[in-house]
Amino acid sequence: MSGRSANVFFPFLKKRLRTGWRGTAWRWLEKLGPTWRSSPFRRVVQVLCLGLFLHAFFYVCWPYASRFTPTLLADRQWHPAELFLLIDPLVGVSTALAGKQANWATLWWTVGILAFCILVPRAFCGWFCPLGTLIDGFDWLIGRHFHRWHLKSTGWWVHIKYYLLAGVLLTSVFGFLTSGFVAAIPVLTRGALFSGGRLQLGWFRGFSSLPAVGWTFWFSLGMFAGVFALGLMGKRFWCRYVCPSGALLSVFNVFRVGERKVESSCINCNKCIEICPFDAILEDFTTRTADCTYCQTCGGVCPTDAIKFVSRWNTIELKVENDPPVEPRPLSRRGFVSAAVLSASAAALSTVAASTASAARKTGSLPLRPPGSVPEEDFLNLCIRCGECFKVCPGPVLQPDGLGNGFESLWTPVAVPTSAGCHQDCNFCTQVCPTGAIQPLDLLVKRQTHMGLARVNTETCLPFRDDDRQPCDLCYVECEQAGYSAIRIEQLPIVLDPPPPEGMFSQDEIDAMSRIGVPVVDAEKCVGCGICEYRCHEKYVVQLGELAASAIVVSAENEHRLTKFPTDPAQLPTPNTPMMQETGTVLPQGHPSAER
């Protein structure tokens, strides 16, 4: 019994309908290529989603304007800037497992996209993923010219994505988040940040403002380029065989409602096999249901209309399978064993990371994290290294970490005050984190949230130096202008050597010369924004070359690292530091009050 077809995306491409405006549209689509001609609606959705991603990444997340305002990000975004990170299902699942808690802000999007994939299997891969669209573009522009490099047969690599998925989920269970290294959208956003993002920053802000790069930058950029280079071995090679986000959706295809089926009118022309972007059609023209994205491209090129997209329970006059039927390549036990070994290694690494973070907290050697960051152990289990916080940060003060704090901290955000200070009117990084590693903070709460503590180096600070002592209140002025008033100037007695000639100066003048103003940091008021360190470094290290390093440095101590931040700044806990005096002031070494 013949069922009713669900071929809804190319109904006007039938020969009998190629007249009038439909015929004109068909001819234009034919010029764009076979996939545009066969499945135009999917291509339109792909282009729109890519445009949406580029708009969010390069415009909404661009933190500069002719006049900076606290509402700059909110005024630009009419959809979440991190939208595509939210709908990457592997991001939501892996962070929930690694963080041992349900982050419903992310999981609701995951549930939604998986539910939609019941109706349109792997819709995220075939329709919405901007990385997949860029890969399609690369394959059309470059990959098709290297057809002789394409793999002619299937091998062990066809199931890499499943082994990666198993490894990612198992490592997440053990508390070590690896999805940020391989999931589709984090790979895209980090690659876009290190390529187009740097080009945008250099072009509009000056290439001298670009942060220095190391081998970890080139490694990330190489990974991003490698995703496209895989297309030289076959179209959409990354999406077909490597992407673990796609693997999760493939597993979820067991719940699909729709299915591709082939009627007996099939003439074995192979056009569907040649055009399928996901290698979802076997040599006997049956479907790899786990890989089919319901894009309906094959149906658009079928000359006999033998391909139908119908309910999986629908019965139609199916094509008789080849004898013998083609069997898909089975999953390898060795692949899953390798994933298990990787997970066990990650579990050991996670244990080491947790103990390292605990020891670092006791010694005050943790990296300087953005305001709103959760405790370090949780932070490493939630941060997917997507780079969104780097992109929205003006300065930029936030930069990707290298291996100095361990592999588990690679590409996570750290504040680098020598590059810029955290702007007092900016809370952008707290608004775009998709996983809750950086909690969303209201601007008033952000201004009172401590991310670190500034300390004066009395060996190099100009007013403190015994040789070539100079008056300087640069850090004090900057702190006042930022509105924190966390630095005050106190008078430090000094010995006049040689003493002034007798009778040359009045006693008041001698008393004035016998004191010099020195900066003193109030630990209760200092939020560790780093503006003081940036200005000291910029003037005395970069411009004048008088110092080898800034004389005031912000370190990760006295900070607020909470699992949940209050909405009222008055509810923030009082910071506590072992160096705090009874007056609540961190006093530089050598100050008379510090010896009491």
C-alpha positions as CSV (number, residue, x, y, z in Angstrom):
1,M,0.0,0.0,0.0
2,S,1.4,3.3,-1.0
3,G,1.9,5.9,1.7
4,R,1.6,9.6,1.5
5,S,5.0,11.3,0.9
6,A,6.5,13.8,3.2
7,N,8.7,15.4,0.5
8,V,7.8,18.9,1.5
9,F,11.0,20.7,0.7
10,F,11.2,20.4,-3.1
11,P,7.6,20.0,-4.4
12,F,8.0,22.7,-7.1
13,L,11.0,20.9,-8.7
14,K,8.9,18.4,-10.5
15,K,9.2,18.6,-14.2
16,R,5.5,19.4,-14.7
17,L,5.9,22.4,-12.4
18,R,8.9,24.0,-14.1
19,T,6.9,26.8,-15.6
20,G,6.4,30.5,-14.7
21,W,8.2,31.6,-11.5
22,R,8.9,28.1,-10.5
23,G,10.8,27.5,-13.7
24,T,12.8,30.6,-13.2
25,A,13.6,29.6,-9.7
26,W,14.6,26.1,-10.8
27,R,17.0,27.5,-13.4
28,W,18.7,29.8,-10.9
29,L,19.0,27.0,-8.4
30,E,20.5,24.8,-11.1
31,K,23.3,27.3,-11.6
32,L,24.1,27.3,-7.9
33,G,24.6,23.6,-7.9
34,P,22.9,20.2,-7.5
35,T,22.2,20.5,-3.8
36,W,20.6,23.9,-4.2
37,R,18.4,22.6,-7.0
38,S,17.5,19.4,-5.2
39,S,16.9,20.8,-1.6
40,P,16.7,24.6,-1.8
41,F,14.8,25.0,1.5
42,R,17.6,23.4,3.5
43,R,20.2,25.5,1.8
44,V,18.2,28.7,2.6
45,V,18.0,27.6,6.3
46,Q,21.7,26.9,6.3
47,V,22.6,30.3,5.0
48,L,20.3,32.0,7.4
49,C,21.8,30.2,10.4
50,L,25.4,31.0,9.2
51,G,24.4,34.6,8.8
52,L,22.9,34.6,12.3
53,F,26.1,33.1,13.8
54,L,28.3,35.6,12.0
55,H,26.1,38.5,13.1
56,A,26.2,37.4,16.7
57,F,30.0,36.7,16.7
58,F,31.3,39.7,14.8
59,Y,28.7,42.3,15.5
60,V,26.8,41.5,18.7
61,C,30.0,40.3,20.5
62,W,32.1,43.2,19.2
63,P,32.6,45.2,22.5
64,Y,33.6,48.5,20.9
65,A,31.6,51.5,19.7
66,S,32.0,55.2,19.2
67,R,30.7,55.6,22.8
68,F,31.0,52.7,25.2
69,T,27.9,52.1,27.4
70,P,27.0,49.3,29.8
71,T,24.0,48.4,27.6
72,L,26.1,48.0,24.4
73,L,25.7,44.2,24.3
74,A,22.0,44.2,25.3
75,D,21.2,46.9,22.8
76,R,22.7,44.8,19.9
77,Q,21.4,41.4,20.7
78,W,17.9,40.3,19.8
79,H,18.8,36.7,20.3
80,P,21.3,35.2,22.8
81,A,24.8,35.8,21.5
82,E,25.7,32.2,22.6
83,L,22.6,30.7,20.8
84,F,24.5,28.1,18.8
85,L,26.5,27.0,21.8
86,L,23.3,26.5,23.6
87,I,21.8,24.3,20.9
88,D,24.9,22.1,20.5
89,P,23.5,19.1,22.4
90,L,26.9,17.8,23.4
91,V,27.7,21.0,25.3
92,G,24.6,20.7,27.5
93,V,25.0,16.9,28.2
94,S,28.7,16.9,28.9
95,T,28.7,20.0,31.2
96,A,25.8,18.5,33.2
97,L,27.8,15.3,33.6
98,A,31.1,17.0,34.4
99,G,29.6,19.6,36.7
100,K,27.5,17.0,38.5
101,Q,24.5,19.4,38.3
102,A,21.8,20.2,35.8
103,N,22.3,23.6,34.2
104,W,18.8,24.0,32.9
105,A,19.7,27.2,31.1
106,T,21.6,25.0,28.7
107,L,19.7,21.7,29.1
108,W,16.4,23.1,28.0
109,W,18.0,24.0,24.7
110,T,19.5,20.6,24.5
111,V,16.1,18.9,25.2
112,G,14.5,21.2,22.6
113,I,16.9,20.4,19.8
114,L,16.8,16.6,20.5
115,A,13.0,16.7,20.6
116,F,13.0,18.5,17.2
117,C,15.3,15.8,15.9
118,I,12.6,13.3,16.5
119,L,10.7,14.9,13.7
120,V,13.7,15.9,11.5
121,P,16.6,13.4,12.3
122,R,20.0,15.1,12.9
123,A,18.4,18.4,11.9
124,F,21.2,20.3,13.8
125,C,23.9,18.8,11.6
126,G,22.1,19.1,8.2
127,W,20.2,22.3,8.7
128,F,21.4,24.5,11.6
129,C,25.1,24.0,12.3
130,P,27.1,26.9,10.9
131,L,30.3,24.9,11.0
132,G,28.7,22.3,8.7
133,T,27.7,25.2,6.3
134,L,31.2,26.5,6.2
135,I,32.5,23.0,5.5
136,D,30.0,22.8,2.6
137,G,31.4,26.0,1.3
138,F,35.0,24.8,1.6
139,D,34.1,21.5,-0.2
140,W,32.4,23.4,-3.0
141,L,35.2,25.9,-3.4
142,I,38.3,23.7,-2.8
143,G,37.5,20.2,-1.9
144,R,35.8,19.2,-5.1
145,H,39.0,20.0,-7.1
146,F,40.8,17.3,-5.1
147,H,38.5,14.4,-6.0
148,R,41.4,12.1,-6.6
149,W,42.3,12.4,-2.9
150,H,38.8,11.2,-1.8
151,L,38.8,7.9,0.1
152,K,37.4,5.2,-2.2
153,S,36.4,2.8,0.5
154,T,35.2,2.8,4.1
155,G,37.5,1.9,7.0
156,W,37.9,2.1,10.7
157,W,37.6,5.9,10.5
158,V,33.8,5.8,9.7
159,H,33.0,5.4,13.4
160,I,35.5,7.8,15.0
161,K,32.7,10.1,16.1
162,Y,31.2,7.3,18.2
163,Y,34.5,6.6,19.9
164,L,35.0,10.3,20.5
165,L,31.5,10.6,21.9
166,A,32.1,7.7,24.3
167,G,35.4,9.2,25.4
168,V,33.8,12.7,25.9
169,L,30.9,11.3,28.0
170,L,33.1,9.0,30.1
171,T,35.6,11.7,30.9
172,S,32.7,14.0,31.8
173,V,31.4,11.4,34.2
174,F,34.9,11.4,35.8
175,G,34.8,15.2,36.2
176,F,37.1,16.2,33.3
177,L,35.4,18.2,30.6
178,T,36.8,17.4,27.1
179,S,33.8,18.4,24.9
180,G,35.2,21.9,24.5
181,F,38.1,20.5,22.5
182,V,36.0,18.5,20.0
183,A,32.3,19.6,20.0
184,A,31.2,21.3,16.9
185,I,30.3,24.8,18.0
186,P,33.1,25.3,20.5
187,V,35.6,24.3,17.8
188,L,33.9,26.9,15.5
189,T,33.8,29.8,18.0
190,R,37.4,29.2,19.2
191,G,38.6,28.9,15.6
192,A,36.7,32.0,14.5
193,L,38.1,33.9,17.5
194,F,41.7,33.0,16.7
195,S,41.3,33.7,13.0
196,G,38.6,36.2,12.0
197,G,38.3,37.6,15.5
198,R,42.0,38.6,15.6
199,L,41.8,40.0,12.1
200,Q,38.7,42.1,13.1
201,L,40.5,43.4,16.3
202,G,43.7,44.2,14.4
203,W,41.9,45.9,11.5
204,F,39.7,48.2,13.7
205,R,41.8,48.6,16.8
206,G,45.3,48.4,15.4
207,F,47.4,45.3,15.0
208,S,49.7,46.5,17.8
209,S,46.8,45.9,20.2
210,L,46.7,42.2,19.4
211,P,47.8,40.0,22.4
212,A,51.0,38.0,21.9
213,V,50.4,34.4,20.7
214,G,52.2,31.1,21.5
215,W,52.2,27.6,20.3
216,T,48.8,26.9,21.9
217,F,47.3,29.6,19.6
218,W,48.7,27.9,16.5
219,F,47.7,24.5,17.8
220,S,44.1,25.7,18.1
221,L,44.2,27.4,14.7
222,G,45.7,24.2,13.2
223,M,42.8,22.1,14.6
224,F,40.3,24.5,13.1
225,A,42.0,24.4,9.7
226,G,42.2,20.6,10.0
227,V,38.4,20.4,10.2
228,F,38.2,21.9,6.7
229,A,41.3,20.1,5.4
230,L,39.6,16.7,6.1
231,G,37.2,17.7,3.3
232,L,40.1,16.9,0.9
233,M,39.5,13.2,1.7
234,G,35.7,13.4,1.2
235,K,32.9,15.9,1.4
236,R,31.8,16.7,4.9
237,F,34.4,14.3,6.2
238,W,34.4,15.9,9.7
239,C,30.6,15.8,9.9
240,R,30.3,12.2,8.6
241,Y,33.0,10.5,10.6
242,V,34.6,12.7,13.3
243,C,32.1,15.2,15.0
244,P,31.0,13.8,18.4
245,S,28.1,16.3,18.5
246,G,26.8,14.6,15.4
247,A,27.4,11.2,16.9
248,L,25.1,12.1,19.9
249,L,22.4,13.0,17.4
250,S,23.0,9.8,15.4
251,V,22.4,7.8,18.6
252,F,19.2,9.8,19.2
253,N,18.0,8.8,15.7
254,V,16.6,5.6,17.2
255,F,13.6,7.8,18.3
256,R,13.0,9.2,14.8
257,V,9.5,9.6,13.4
258,G,10.4,10.1,9.8
259,E,12.5,7.9,7.6
260,R,13.9,7.8,4.0
261,K,12.5,4.9,2.0
262,V,13.0,3.8,-1.6
263,E,10.2,2.5,-3.8
264,S,10.5,-0.3,-6.4
265,S,10.6,2.3,-9.2
266,C,14.3,2.9,-8.4
267,I,16.5,2.4,-11.5
268,N,19.9,2.1,-9.7
269,C,21.3,5.3,-11.2
270,N,23.5,6.0,-8.1
271,K,22.6,9.7,-8.2
272,C,21.4,9.7,-4.6
273,I,24.6,8.0,-3.4
274,E,26.8,10.5,-5.2
275,I,25.0,13.6,-3.9
276,C,24.3,12.5,-0.3
277,P,26.4,14.9,1.9
278,F,26.5,12.5,4.9
279,D,27.2,9.1,3.2
280,A,23.9,7.9,4.6
281,I,23.0,5.7,1.6
282,L,24.4,2.2,1.2
283,E,25.3,0.6,-2.1
284,D,22.0,-1.2,-2.2
285,F,20.3,2.3,-1.8
286,T,19.0,1.6,1.7
287,T,19.6,4.1,4.4
288,R,22.0,4.4,7.3
289,T,19.3,5.7,9.5
290,A,21.9,6.9,12.1
291,D,23.5,9.1,9.6
292,C,20.6,10.4,7.6
293,T,19.8,14.1,8.3
294,Y,16.5,14.1,6.4
295,C,17.9,16.8,4.1
296,Q,15.9,15.3,1.2
297,T,18.7,16.1,-1.2
298,C,18.6,12.6,-2.6
299,G,14.9,12.9,-3.3
300,G,15.5,16.0,-5.3
301,V,17.9,14.3,-7.8
302,C,16.0,11.0,-8.1
303,P,14.8,10.9,-11.8
304,T,11.9,8.5,-11.0
305,D,10.7,10.0,-7.7
306,A,11.4,6.7,-6.1
307,I,12.7,8.2,-2.8
308,K,10.1,9.1,-0.3
309,F,10.4,10.6,3.2
310,V,7.6,9.2,5.2
311,S,6.8,7.9,8.7
312,R,9.1,5.1,9.7
313,W,6.0,2.9,10.2
314,N,4.6,3.7,6.8
315,T,4.5,0.8,4.3
316,I,5.2,1.5,0.7
317,E,6.1,-0.6,-2.3
318,L,9.8,-0.8,-1.3
319,K,12.7,-1.5,-3.6
320,V,13.9,-5.1,-3.4
321,E,17.3,-5.0,-1.7
322,N,20.3,-6.2,-3.6
323,D,21.2,-9.9,-3.1
324,P,23.1,-10.1,-0.8
325,P,22.2,-6.9,1.0
326,V,25.0,-4.5,1.9
327,E,25.9,-4.6,5.6
328,P,27.2,-1.4,7.2
329,R,30.6,-1.5,8.9
330,P,30.2,-2.6,12.5
331,L,31.5,-0.7,15.5
332,S,34.9,-1.8,16.7
333,R,35.4,-3.1,20.2
334,R,39.0,-1.8,20.0
335,G,37.6,1.7,19.5
336,F,35.5,1.6,22.6
337,V,38.4,0.1,24.6
338,S,40.5,3.0,23.5
339,A,37.8,5.4,24.6
340,A,37.7,3.7,28.0
341,V,41.5,4.0,28.4
342,L,41.3,7.7,27.5
343,S,38.5,8.1,30.0
344,A,40.5,6.4,32.8
345,S,43.5,8.6,32.0
346,A,41.2,11.7,32.2
347,A,39.9,10.5,35.5
348,A,43.4,10.4,36.9
349,L,44.1,13.8,35.4
350,S,40.9,15.2,36.9
351,T,42.0,14.0,40.3
352,V,45.3,15.6,39.9
353,A,43.7,18.8,38.7
354,A,41.3,18.9,41.7
355,S,44.2,18.4,44.2
356,T,46.3,21.0,42.3
357,A,43.5,23.5,42.4
358,S,43.0,22.9,46.1
359,A,46.7,23.4,46.8
360,A,46.9,26.4,44.5
361,R,44.0,28.1,46.5
362,K,45.9,27.6,49.7
363,T,49.1,29.2,48.3
364,G,47.3,31.9,46.3
365,S,48.6,30.8,43.0
366,L,45.4,30.2,41.1
367,P,44.9,32.0,37.7
368,L,43.0,35.2,37.7
369,R,39.5,34.4,36.5
370,P,36.7,36.7,35.2
371,P,34.3,38.2,37.7
372,G,31.4,35.8,38.4
373,S,33.5,32.7,38.0
374,V,32.5,29.7,40.1
375,P,35.0,27.9,42.3
376,E,38.0,26.6,40.4
377,E,37.2,22.9,40.4
378,D,33.7,23.6,39.1
379,F,35.0,26.2,36.7
380,L,37.2,23.7,35.0
381,N,34.3,21.2,34.8
382,L,32.0,23.7,33.2
383,C,34.2,25.9,30.9
384,I,34.0,24.5,27.3
385,R,36.7,26.9,26.0
386,C,34.4,28.4,23.4
387,G,36.0,31.8,23.5
388,E,32.8,33.9,23.7
389,C,34.0,35.7,26.8
390,F,37.2,36.7,25.0
391,K,35.3,38.0,22.1
392,V,33.0,40.3,24.2
393,C,35.8,41.6,26.5
394,P,37.1,45.1,25.6
395,G,40.8,45.5,25.9
396,P,40.9,42.6,25.9
397,V,41.7,41.7,29.5
398,L,40.5,38.1,29.1
399,Q,42.8,35.9,27.2
400,P,43.1,32.1,26.7
401,D,45.3,30.3,29.2
402,G,48.2,28.1,28.0
403,L,49.7,25.2,29.8
404,G,51.2,27.1,32.6
405,N,48.3,26.1,34.9
406,G,48.0,22.6,33.6
407,F,46.4,20.9,30.6
408,E,43.0,21.1,32.2
409,S,43.2,24.9,32.1
410,L,44.2,25.1,28.4
411,W,42.1,27.8,26.5
412,T,40.1,28.7,29.6
413,P,39.8,32.5,30.3
414,V,42.3,34.3,32.5
415,A,42.5,38.0,33.1
416,V,45.8,39.6,32.0
417,P,45.9,43.1,33.6
418,T,49.1,44.0,31.7
419,S,46.9,44.0,28.5
420,A,44.0,45.9,30.0
421,G,41.9,46.4,33.1
422,C,38.4,45.1,33.7
423,H,36.2,48.0,32.7
424,Q,34.0,49.1,35.6
425,D,30.9,49.5,33.3
426,C,31.3,46.1,31.6
427,N,29.7,42.8,32.6
428,F,29.6,41.3,29.1
429,C,31.6,38.1,29.8
430,T,29.0,37.2,32.5
431,Q,26.2,37.5,30.0
432,V,27.4,35.2,27.2
433,C,28.8,32.1,29.1
434,P,26.6,29.2,27.9
435,T,27.4,26.8,30.7
436,G,27.5,28.8,33.9
437,A,31.2,28.7,34.4
438,I,30.9,32.5,34.6
439,Q,27.6,33.3,36.3
440,P,25.4,36.1,34.9
441,L,25.9,39.2,37.0
442,D,24.0,42.4,37.1
443,L,26.3,45.4,36.6
444,L,25.9,46.6,40.2
445,V,26.8,43.1,41.5
446,K,29.7,42.9,39.1
447,R,31.2,46.1,40.4
448,Q,31.3,44.7,43.9
449,T,32.5,41.2,42.9
450,H,36.1,40.6,43.8
451,M,38.1,38.8,41.2
452,G,41.5,39.3,42.9
453,L,43.6,41.7,45.0
454,A,46.2,44.3,44.0
455,R,49.5,44.4,45.9
456,V,52.3,46.9,45.7
457,N,55.8,45.7,45.1
458,T,57.8,48.0,47.5
459,E,61.1,47.0,45.8
460,T,60.1,48.6,42.5
461,C,57.3,51.1,43.3
462,L,58.8,54.5,42.6
463,P,57.9,56.3,45.9
464,F,59.2,53.3,47.9
465,R,62.6,52.9,46.2
466,D,65.6,53.9,48.3
467,D,67.5,54.8,45.2
468,D,66.0,57.2,42.7
469,R,62.8,57.7,44.8
470,Q,60.1,59.5,42.8
471,P,56.6,60.7,43.7
472,C,53.9,58.8,41.8
473,D,50.2,58.4,42.4
474,L,49.2,56.9,39.0
475,C,47.5,53.8,40.5
476,Y,45.6,56.0,43.0
477,V,44.3,58.3,40.2
478,E,43.1,55.4,38.0
479,C,41.4,53.7,40.9
480,E,39.6,56.9,41.8
481,Q,38.5,57.5,38.2
482,A,37.1,53.9,38.0
483,G,35.0,54.7,41.1
484,Y,36.4,52.0,43.4
485,S,38.5,54.3,45.7
486,A,40.4,51.2,46.9
487,I,43.8,52.9,46.9
488,R,44.7,55.8,49.2
489,I,47.9,57.7,49.5
490,E,49.6,57.7,52.9
491,Q,52.7,59.5,54.0
492,L,55.9,57.5,54.5
493,P,58.7,59.1,56.5
494,I,62.0,59.2,54.7
495,V,65.6,60.1,55.7
496,L,67.0,63.2,53.9
497,D,70.5,62.2,52.9
498,P,72.4,64.5,52.8
499,P,70.3,66.7,55.1
500,P,69.5,70.2,53.7
501,P,71.8,73.1,54.7
502,E,70.8,74.7,57.9
503,G,68.6,77.8,57.5
504,M,67.9,77.1,53.8
505,F,64.4,75.7,54.4
506,S,61.7,76.3,57.0
507,Q,60.8,73.5,59.4
508,D,57.5,73.0,57.6
509,E,59.3,72.6,54.3
510,I,61.8,70.2,55.8
511,D,58.9,68.2,57.3
512,A,57.3,68.1,53.8
513,M,60.5,66.9,52.2
514,S,60.8,64.2,54.9
515,R,57.6,62.5,53.8
516,I,56.5,61.0,50.5
517,G,53.1,59.7,49.5
518,V,52.9,55.9,48.9
519,P,49.9,53.9,47.6
520,V,48.1,51.7,50.1
521,V,45.5,49.1,49.0
522,D,42.2,48.6,50.9
523,A,41.5,44.9,50.6
524,E,37.8,45.4,51.4
525,K,37.3,47.8,48.5
526,C,39.8,46.4,46.0
527,V,38.0,44.1,43.4
528,G,41.1,43.2,41.5
529,C,40.0,44.8,38.3
530,G,43.7,45.4,37.3
531,I,43.3,48.9,36.0
532,C,46.0,50.1,38.3
533,E,48.4,47.3,37.1
534,Y,47.6,48.1,33.4
535,R,48.4,51.8,33.7
536,C,51.6,51.2,35.7
537,H,52.7,48.6,33.1
538,E,51.7,50.8,30.2
539,K,53.5,53.9,31.4
540,Y,56.6,52.7,33.2
541,V,57.3,49.4,31.4
542,V,56.1,50.0,27.8
543,Q,56.4,53.8,27.3
544,L,59.2,54.9,29.6
545,G,61.0,51.6,30.2
546,E,61.9,52.5,33.8
547,L,60.6,49.3,35.2
548,A,60.9,45.7,34.1
549,A,57.4,44.9,35.4
550,S,54.5,46.7,36.9
551,A,55.0,47.8,40.5
552,I,51.4,46.9,41.4
553,V,50.2,43.4,40.6
554,V,46.8,41.7,40.9
555,S,46.8,38.1,42.1
556,A,43.9,35.6,42.6
557,E,43.2,36.1,46.3
558,N,40.5,37.6,48.3
559,E,38.1,36.9,45.4
560,H,34.5,35.9,45.2
561,R,34.2,32.4,43.8
562,L,30.6,31.3,44.4
563,T,28.5,28.5,43.0
564,K,25.6,31.0,42.8
565,F,25.9,34.8,43.0
566,P,23.3,37.0,44.6
567,T,21.3,39.6,42.7
568,D,21.8,42.2,45.4
569,P,25.4,43.4,45.9
570,A,24.8,43.8,49.6
571,Q,24.4,40.0,49.9
572,L,27.9,39.3,48.6
573,P,30.0,37.8,51.4
574,T,32.7,40.0,53.0
575,P,36.1,39.2,51.4
576,N,38.7,37.7,53.7
577,T,42.4,37.6,53.4
578,P,45.1,36.6,55.9
579,M,47.1,39.7,55.1
580,M,44.3,42.1,56.1
581,Q,45.0,44.4,59.0
582,E,42.5,45.5,61.7
583,T,41.8,48.5,59.6
584,G,40.9,46.4,56.6
585,T,43.9,47.7,54.7
586,V,46.6,45.7,52.9
587,L,49.8,47.6,53.8
588,P,52.9,47.5,51.6
589,Q,56.0,45.9,53.2
590,G,58.0,48.6,54.8
591,H,55.1,50.8,55.7
592,P,55.4,51.9,59.4
593,S,51.8,50.8,60.2
594,A,52.6,47.3,59.0
595,E,55.1,46.8,61.8
596,R,52.7,47.6,64.6
